[in-house]
Each structure stands twice: as structure tokens, then as C-alpha cells.
Amino acid sequence: WNIDTYNVKKLPKHLREAQISTERTHLISDPAKKPRQRYVQKDGKCNVHHGNVQETYRYLSDLFTTLVDLRWSLSLFIFTLVYVVNWLFFGFLWWLIALIRGDLVHADEDGWTPCVENLNSFVSAFLFSIETETTIGYGYRVITEKCPEGIILLLVQAILGSIVNAMMVGCMFVKISQPKNRAETLMFSHNAVISVRDNKMCLMFRVGDLRNSHIVEASIRAKLIRSQQTKEGEFIPLNQTDINIGFDTGDDRLFLVSPLIISHEINEKSPFWEMSLAQMEKEEFEIVVILEGMVEATGMTCQARSSYLDTEVLWGYRFTPVLSLEKGFYEVDYNNFHDVYETNTPTCSAKELSAKLREGLFFVHALLTVPLSKTLFAYDCLVENIGSLDSKETS
């Protein structure tokens, strides 16, 4: 036992953690699968990091957006830091005026009129700066009329303080009311499915909105992300191809009151036209779906994103219905939102299915239109054609 334990410890980490058979006759371990990297996470975050950016000054040219895009912890730190630095800066100026005028030395002498009454140290100057900018006005420290430089500084601090307040409060308000928070209540199904609808192969996924306030002018689009090599030999990593989910028919404009199944017809213009089940299992791709619309409560544009890897596209499945009619209203059961069930679906590509359907319709048409003397010949041809299909395709 100790020898076996020692030998196991000498194995590489990925083999030690794998489930190994305990039979003495053989030792089997599954090879480590290559981890798949997502382009877009399930929660909609883009898995792209920008490195070696030389022109960082562009971030400062749009300072407001830069502050809004920061993390909450960093935003709160900068929010506090801006106010403290501003108060300290103007507090230093008030203390400097008092120092130059001699108020710090002669403040207690009778007949001496200071610039700011009861300002006798840097701490008191800092407190007066806070009182001035926040308009608290305790009444203990007040500026006198015989200090023109103090009056000018008071005007400057009031104006700059208003600008700082407008900018920082505006940043926090925009950050709190960002539309991406609304996207948290927009749901996408965990998996996409491929099955037959009206004799046409379709790629489908489901979307839903958890809130009673709706997304106005909602629209949806999809992209196929996969690497591609051109005929000239150029390699294009993460090439983006449009997936038509109703752009030409208007089906991409959604009335998202209850969960909807979004369907992409796999036709001649689809990137999945020549892809069968066996070929799809060998492919590596990612489908990115983007739902956009205006938030009814605020009028701001909202965008929700999700993605499906090739392993998350289920061939031969359909979504379980979630909508039921109750007394006086429709009820949505979100417990079944991600559920699917298996259905009979040909394993061939949509191109092959379309050809077989056209061929079958031709024989049916011939069977109904040829003279009676040739009916037997047409029937034999139809039986021979159907017999060449497998059981699933025949059904």
C-alpha cells in the first residue's frame, strides 16, 4: 500500500487527480480535456483583456466615462479622495491667507480684524473650508468684510465646489442607475437546441424577462464565433459571422412579455447549412446572443448578453413549455425555463435533409399525377427512396 501511494505521488498532477481504476489487471485514465475558453461569459461579460495600450491619455480625455466604468470599491475611494483633497487644498489657502495677514499671531489682540474670525490654526482652516463648501454654516467661523482676498477665495471655492459636486454626484448616479443592472433580470436558457420545425432544421434558444416592467423596442441578434482560415491561407481567430434570427422578416423585434423561443432557420445562408451531428461534435465554436432594448422605467438602453459553446448546443431536443392558461391570466413557470426534452431529429445536415425532402416530395407528386398504368413504378421508386434513409430520418 505504501509503495502504491509513493508511485501515485510521483505521477503528474492531472493524472493523480483523475479517477483511476483500482483493478490490478489494467490502469485506465481519461486524457485531460483541453479547457475551452469563452469569448463571452454566461453572465454577459466579455472575456477580453486589453494589453499593451500605449495611448492611455485617451482614458483621461473622457474622464467621466472612465470614472463610471471603474469598480465600485475604486469609485468610492476616488469619490472620497476628491472631496478630502479639495477641502484640504482650500483649507491650506485659508490658512495661508491668515498666515500672510498675521491673523495667527494677532488674532487675540483687541482691535485686530482678521480675515476669518476664530481661525487660529490649520485645523480650524480645514474646518472652515468644509463649512464653506458644504454650506453648513455653524456661525462660529465667519469671513469679515475687510478681507478682499478672502472674498475672492470664497467665490472660487463656491464655484469649484459646485463643479466637483456635480461631477462626482453625477458619476455615482449614473453608476447606480446603469442599464446593465436591469440586464440581471433578463434570462437566457442554459442550452441551445437543434430540431426540426415545419420540415426545416432550426437552431433555437429561449429568452425571458423576470420583471413586470417590460423592455421597450426589444431586439435580438446572434453571432457565430469561430476561427477560420481563408482560401489564401490567412488565419482569422475568433471570426464573427451573423446568424439570421429574423432580421429580414422582423422576427428579431420582440414583445418580451413572456418567455420566447428564438429560432434560426438553418438554410442556404446559415453557417450550419452543411453541418451534421457528427461534424458538429468535431467543431469548436461559440454562439453569442445579444438582447437590446429600452428600459420602460428610465428610457435608457439596456443590453444583455450570453453565449453557447458547441458542447451546449443539444441536437435533437426541444424546450419544455412554460406558459399555461389559468383563470383570467397566463402563468409562466420558470422552474421549467431551462428544461428540454428529446425529439426525433435527423442526424444529417440541413442541406442533406432538404435534398431528401425535395426528393421525397417529387416521388409523392409523381405518384399522384402519373397515369394509373405507371402508378406501380412510382410507388416502387418511392419505397426504394425511403428505404435508403435510416429510422430517424424516415420518421
C-alpha positions in Angstrom: 0.0 0.0 0.0 2.8 2.4 0.8 4.6 1.6 -2.4 1.5 2.3 -4.4 0.9 5.6 -2.6 4.5 6.6 -3.4 4.1 5.7 -7.0 0.9 7.7 -7.3 2.6 10.8 -5.8 5.2 10.6 -8.5 2.6 10.9 -11.2 1.8 14.3 -12.8 -0.9 16.3 -11.0 -3.6 15.9 -13.8 -3.1 12.1 -13.6 -3.2 12.0 -9.8 -6.5 13.9 -9.7 -8.1 11.7 -12.4 -10.3 8.8 -11.5 -8.1 5.7 -11.9 -9.4 2.1 -12.0 -8.5 0.0 -9.0 -8.3 -3.3 -10.9 -4.9 -4.9 -10.8 -5.1 -6.1 -14.4 -5.1 -2.7 -16.0 -4.8 1.0 -15.3 -7.1 3.4 -17.3 -7.3 7.1 -17.0 -9.1 9.5 -19.4 -6.9 12.0 -21.1 -7.2 15.5 -19.8 -9.5 17.5 -22.0 -8.4 20.8 -23.4 -10.1 23.6 -21.5 -12.4 25.7 -23.6 -12.1 29.5 -23.4 -15.3 31.6 -23.7 -15.4 34.8 -25.7 -18.5 35.9 -23.8 -19.3 34.6 -20.3 -22.7 33.2 -19.4 -23.4 36.4 -17.4 -22.7 38.5 -20.5 -19.2 39.7 -19.5 -16.7 39.8 -22.4 -13.7 37.6 -21.7 -11.3 40.0 -23.4 -8.4 41.9 -21.8 -6.7 44.9 -23.4 -3.0 44.8 -23.0 0.0 47.0 -24.2 -2.2 50.0 -24.6 0.2 52.9 -25.3 -2.2 55.8 -25.8 -3.5 55.8 -22.2 -4.2 59.5 -22.5 -7.4 58.6 -24.3 -8.9 57.5 -21.0 -8.3 60.9 -19.4 -9.9 62.7 -22.4 -13.2 61.0 -21.4 -12.8 61.2 -17.7 -16.5 61.0 -16.8 -16.9 57.6 -18.6 -13.6 56.4 -17.1 -14.9 57.1 -13.6 -18.2 55.4 -14.3 -16.5 52.3 -15.6 -14.4 51.8 -12.5 -15.1 49.2 -9.9 -17.3 50.2 -7.0 -14.5 50.0 -4.5 -12.3 52.2 -6.6 -15.1 54.6 -7.4 -15.9 55.1 -3.7 -12.3 55.6 -2.9 -11.9 58.3 -5.6 -15.2 59.9 -4.6 -13.9 60.3 -1.0 -10.4 61.3 -2.1 -11.6 64.1 -4.4 -13.6 65.7 -1.6 -10.9 65.4 1.0 -8.2 66.7 -1.3 -10.5 69.6 -2.3 -11.2 70.5 1.3 -7.5 70.2 2.3 -6.4 72.4 -0.7 -8.8 75.2 0.1 -8.1 74.8 3.9 -4.5 75.4 3.1 -5.3 78.5 1.1 -7.4 79.9 4.0 -4.6 79.1 6.5 -2.0 80.7 4.1 -4.1 83.9 3.9 -4.3 84.0 7.7 -0.6 83.4 8.0 0.3 86.2 5.5 -2.0 88.7 7.1 -0.7 87.9 10.6 -4.1 86.6 11.9 -2.5 83.6 13.5 -0.3 85.9 15.6 -2.5 88.9 16.3 -5.9 87.1 16.5 -6.3 87.6 20.2 -5.3 91.3 20.2 -8.0 93.9 20.7 -8.9 96.0 17.6 -7.4 93.4 15.2 -9.8 92.4 12.4 -8.9 89.0 11.0 -9.9 87.7 7.6 -11.8 84.9 9.2 -12.8 85.1 12.8 -11.8 82.3 15.1 -9.4 80.8 12.6 -6.2 80.3 14.6 -4.7 77.0 13.2 -4.6 74.8 10.1 -7.2 72.5 11.7 -9.6 75.4 12.1 -8.9 76.5 8.5 -9.7 73.0 7.3 -13.0 73.0 9.2 -13.8 76.4 7.7 -13.2 75.0 4.2 -15.6 72.2 4.9 -18.2 74.6 6.2 -17.8 76.9 3.2 -18.1 74.2 0.5 -20.9 72.2 2.2 -22.8 75.4 3.2 -23.1 74.1 6.7 -22.5 77.5 8.3 -22.1 76.8 12.1 -21.7 80.5 12.7 -18.5 80.3 14.8 -16.1 81.0 11.9 -17.2 83.7 9.5 -15.4 85.8 6.9 -15.1 89.5 7.5 -15.8 92.3 5.0 -12.2 93.7 5.4 -10.6 90.8 3.6 -10.9 91.1 -0.3 -8.6 88.2 -0.9 -10.8 86.1 1.3 -13.9 87.1 -0.6 -12.3 86.2 -3.9 -11.2 82.8 -2.5 -14.8 82.2 -1.2 -16.2 82.8 -4.7 -13.6 80.5 -6.2 -14.3 77.7 -3.7 -18.0 78.0 -4.1 -17.8 77.7 -7.9 -15.2 74.9 -8.0 -17.1 73.1 -5.2 -20.3 73.1 -7.2 -18.4 71.7 -10.2 -16.9 68.9 -8.1 -20.3 68.1 -6.6 -22.0 68.0 -10.0 -19.3 65.7 -11.4 -19.0 63.3 -8.5 -22.7 63.0 -7.7 -23.4 62.6 -11.5 -20.9 59.8 -11.7 -22.4 58.0 -8.7 -26.0 58.5 -10.0 -25.1 57.1 -13.5 -23.2 54.2 -11.9 -26.1 53.3 -9.7 -28.7 53.5 -12.5 -26.6 51.8 -15.1 -28.8 49.8 -17.5 -26.6 46.7 -17.1 -28.2 46.2 -13.7 -31.5 45.9 -15.5 -30.0 43.1 -17.6 -29.6 40.9 -14.5 -33.4 40.1 -14.7 -33.1 39.0 -18.4 -32.7 35.3 -18.7 -31.2 33.1 -21.4 -31.6 29.3 -21.5 -28.6 27.3 -20.4 -28.5 25.4 -23.6 -29.5 25.9 -27.3 -31.2 23.1 -29.2 -31.4 21.9 -32.8 -34.5 20.2 -34.0 -37.0 20.2 -36.9 -39.7 22.8 -37.2 -42.1 22.6 -40.1 -39.8 20.3 -42.0 -36.9 22.7 -41.5 -33.9 22.3 -39.3 -33.8 25.1 -36.7 -31.4 26.3 -34.0 -33.3 27.6 -31.0 -32.7 29.1 -27.6 -35.1 30.7 -25.1 -35.1 34.2 -23.5 -37.3 35.6 -20.7 -37.8 38.7 -18.6 -38.4 38.4 -14.9 -39.8 41.9 -14.3 -43.3 43.1 -14.8 -41.9 46.4 -16.3 -41.1 45.5 -19.9 -38.2 46.1 -22.3 -39.4 48.5 -25.0 -38.4 48.0 -28.6 -36.5 44.8 -27.7 -34.5 43.3 -30.5 -32.1 40.3 -30.6 -29.2 39.2 -32.7 -26.7 36.4 -32.7 -23.1 35.9 -33.8 -21.1 32.8 -34.6 -17.6 33.0 -33.2 -15.0 30.5 -34.5 -11.6 30.6 -36.1 -11.4 30.5 -39.8 -8.7 30.0 -42.5 -9.3 31.8 -45.8 -8.6 30.3 -49.2 -5.5 32.3 -49.4 -4.2 30.8 -46.2 -4.9 33.7 -43.8 -5.9 32.6 -40.3 -8.6 34.7 -38.7 -9.0 34.0 -35.0 -12.4 34.5 -33.5 -14.1 35.4 -36.8 -17.6 36.7 -36.4 -20.5 35.5 -38.6 -24.0 36.8 -38.5 -26.8 34.3 -37.6 -30.1 35.4 -39.0 -32.8 35.1 -36.4 -35.5 37.0 -38.2 -33.8 40.2 -39.4 -35.4 40.0 -42.8 -38.9 39.0 -41.5 -39.0 41.2 -38.4 -39.0 38.3 -36.0 -35.9 39.8 -34.3 -38.2 42.5 -32.9 -39.5 41.0 -29.6 -42.6 41.7 -27.5 -40.9 40.2 -24.4 -43.9 39.8 -22.0 -43.5 36.0 -21.6 -40.5 33.7 -22.4 -39.9 33.4 -26.1 -38.1 30.7 -28.1 -35.8 32.4 -30.7 -35.4 30.3 -33.8 -32.8 30.4 -36.5 -33.7 28.6 -39.7 -30.8 26.6 -41.0 -31.0 27.3 -44.7 -28.5 28.0 -47.5 -27.3 31.2 -45.9 -26.8 29.7 -42.5 -23.3 28.8 -41.3 -24.8 25.5 -40.1 -26.2 24.5 -43.5 -23.7 21.7 -44.2 -23.1 20.7 -40.6 -24.4 17.3 -39.4 -24.4 15.9 -35.9 -21.2 14.0 -36.4 -19.5 17.1 -37.8 -20.8 19.4 -35.0 -19.3 17.2 -32.4 -15.8 17.9 -34.0 -16.3 21.6 -34.4 -15.3 24.3 -31.9 -17.4 27.4 -32.0 -19.4 29.8 -29.8 -22.7 31.4 -30.4 -23.1 34.9 -28.8 -26.6 36.2 -28.4 -27.3 39.9 -27.7 -30.6 41.3 -26.5 -31.1 45.0 -26.6 -34.0 47.4 -25.7 -35.0 50.4 -23.7 -35.9 50.1 -20.0 -39.5 51.1 -19.6 -39.0 52.8 -16.3 -36.0 55.0 -17.2 -35.9 55.1 -21.0 -32.2 54.1 -21.0 -30.8 51.5 -23.5 -30.2 48.1 -21.9 -28.1 45.2 -23.3 -28.0 41.6 -22.1 -25.6 39.0 -23.5 -25.0 35.3 -23.2 -23.2 32.6 -25.2 -23.4 28.9 -26.1 -20.4 26.7 -26.7 -20.6 23.9 -29.1 -21.0 21.5 -26.2 -24.0 23.5 -25.0 -25.9 23.1 -28.3 -28.1 20.0 -28.0 -29.0 18.1 -31.2 -32.5 16.6 -31.2 -34.1 18.4 -28.4 -36.9 20.9 -27.8 -37.8 23.3 -25.0 -40.4 22.3 -22.4 -43.4 24.7 -22.5 -43.5 27.1 -19.6 -46.8 29.0 -20.3 -50.1 27.8 -19.0 -53.6 29.3 -19.0 -55.1 29.9 -15.6 -58.3 31.6 -14.6 -58.2 35.0 -16.1 -54.4 35.2 -16.7 -51.4 33.3 -18.2 -48.8 31.9 -15.8 -45.2 31.3 -16.5 -43.4 28.5 -14.7 -39.7 29.5 -14.5 -38.9 26.1 -13.0 -39.0 24.6 -16.5 -37.4 27.6 -18.2 -34.1 25.6 -18.9 -35.7 22.2 -19.3 -35.6 20.4 -22.7 -36.9 17.1 -23.9 -35.7 14.7 -26.7 -37.4 14.5 -30.0 -36.9 12.6 -33.3 -34.4 14.6 -35.4 -32.4 13.5 -38.4 -28.6 13.3 -37.7 -27.8 14.5 -41.2 -27.1 18.1 -42.1 -29.9 20.6 -43.1 -28.6 20.5 -46.6 -29.0 16.7 -46.9 -32.4 16.8 -45.2 -33.6 19.4 -47.6 -32.5 17.4 -50.6 -34.1 14.2 -49.2 -37.4 16.1 -48.6 -37.4 17.5 -52.1 -36.7 14.1 -53.5 -39.5 12.5 -51.4 -42.0 15.2 -52.5 -41.1 14.6 -56.1 -42.0 10.9 -55.8 -45.2 11.7 -54.0 -46.1 14.2 -56.7 -45.3 11.6 -59.4 -47.5 9.1 -57.6 -50.5 11.4 -57.6 -50.1 12.7 -61.2 -48.9 9.8 -63.4 -51.4 7.6 -65.2 -52.7 4.6 -63.4 -50.6 2.2 -65.5 -47.4 3.9 -64.1 -48.5 4.1 -60.5 -46.7 0.9 -59.6 -43.4 2.2 -61.0 -43.7 5.4 -59.0 -44.6 3.5 -55.8 -41.5 1.3 -56.2 -39.3 4.3 -56.6 -40.8 5.9 -53.5 -40.3 2.8 -51.4 -36.7 2.5 -52.6 -36.0 6.1 -51.7 -37.5 5.8 -48.3 -35.7 2.6 -47.6 -32.3 4.3 -48.1 -32.9 6.5 -45.1 -32.3 5.5 -41.5 -35.0 5.0 -39.0 -34.9 8.6 -37.6 -34.9 10.2 -41.0 -37.7 8.0 -42.2 -39.9 9.1 -39.2 
